Amino acid sequence: MPDSGNLPLYNILDAVGVRSDIPLRELEGFRTMAIDREDVVVTGSRHNTFFPRFDRRVLRDSQVASYVEHLGSLGATVRIVSGNPMRVEVNWLLKYSNAVLYVNVVEPLLRLILAGKGFALLHGACLSRKGKAVLVSAPPDTGKTTTVLRCLDKALFSFLSDDMTVIDGDLRVHKFPKPFTISAHTYKSMISDVKNIKGISKNQRLRVKSLIHSRTGRRVLRLIGRLNLPILTFNAVGQVIVKPPKVFVEDLVKGVTTVSQAHPIVICVLRRGSGERVQDAPPDAVLEELLFNSEDAFGFPPYSEIFHNLKLHGRCSDEILADEKALLKRLVASAKCFYLWSDSRRWDRLVNVVMDRIIGPPFAAIQPTNPEVIISHEVDVGL
C-alpha cells in the first residue's frame, strides 16, 4: 500500500500496520514511511455527535461500538468500527491527549490484534545479556521502571523494553521501544543513585511532571474509575494540562545499548518484603501473575467496558486472548521462573545475581555480584 502523505505510519514487527492522523509518540520507534497493510486506522472525527447522559456506556450498532461518558461529545468519546482495518474514531479531546488515546484505546486494541496473529503483548520489562533475555514482571507502580534503569546504569544489560514486551510464536522477545514514564519515585531514585542519567537533575519540568503523574495520582484515577464519573474525560483533560513525563531510553541513559530481539531464559516476578532473596517460582503461578499484571495494566476505562466485547475476523476477544494465554504458558514452561523478594526495592541486584549465576557476568573479568543476597536452597540457578 502506498504511503499516506504526511500521516504517521507505524510498522510493528511486520505484524501490525497502523495509520493515524494523530501522532502516537509511544509508537515513534516503529514509525515508517510506508506500510504494506493497515490493521488499525486512527482518526479524529468531527461527525460523531453524542448527547450528554447520566452515566458512561458502550453504545452498540452492528459492527460499531461507541464509548460515551456523561458529557457526551463535550467529553472524551471513542468509536470503534470492526473490520479490516479496524477503525478508531475519537473526538477533539482525545486528539489533544494522544498519550491517553494510545494507552487506553490503541494499545489494548494492538494487544488483541497481535494475539490474533500469534503474538503476545505482555505488560513487562525485558533486558538482554549475551543474546539471552530476562523478563521482569510486576504490577503497575511497583518499581519496575526504576529496576530497569538501575540495571542499565552500569551497562550490565542491553535494553529491549520497559513497559510492554512482544513475544512471538517461536518464543522470542522483541524490542518495544516505548518512552519511559518517569514517576516521582523513579525521579528520586535516579537523582540519588543512578549515575549515567542525562541531565535529569537539572530538568525541573520533568520533576514537576513526575510529581503530578505519581503513583498516588494514578491510584486516585483508578478509584474514580470505579465510580459513575467521566473518568476518561478527567484523565484526558489532566494530561492535556500537564503532559505525562515520558522520555526515550536513548535520551535518558548514557551509552545505553539496545537489541531488537533475544531468547528469554528467565522470568522474574518482583515482590516486596522478606529481605533480599531469590525464590524458585512455579510456572503455573507465574503464568497467572503475568496475565493478572497485563490485565491490571490495561484495566482502565474504556477497556473494561468495550474491548472484551470486540470481535476480530469473526472471533471474540476471549477466544483470541485464550491463544495469548496458550503462548504465555509455553513461555513460562521454557524459562526459569523466580520470585525476587526485596524490602529495599533493589530488585536490580537480584536480577543481576540470577543472570550472573545462569549465563555468567557480562564481562569475563567481573565476578558474580552481591554475594549477600540469599538464594533459597530449593532454587536451581545453574544451567
Buried (B, 14 or more C-beta within 10 A) or exposed (E): EEEBEEBBBBBBBEBBBBBBBBBBBBBBBBBEEEBEEBBBBBBBBEEBEBEEBEEBBBEEEEEBBBBBBBBBBBBBBBBBBBEEBBBBBBBBBBBBBBBBBBBBBBBBBBBBBBBBBBBBBBBBBBBBBEEBBBBBBBBBBBBBBBBBBBBBBBBBBBBBBBBBBBBBEEBBBBBBBBBBBBBBBBBBBBEEEBEBBBEBEEBEEBBBBBBBBBBEBBEEBBEBBEEEBBBBBBBBBBBBEBBBBBBBBBEBBEEBEBBEBBBBBBBBBBBBEEEBBBBBBEBEEBBBBBBBBBEBBBBBBBBBBBBEEBBBEEBEBEEBBEBBBEBBBBBBEEBBBBBBBBEEBBBBBBBBBBBBBBBBBBEEEEEEBEEEBBBEEEBEBEE
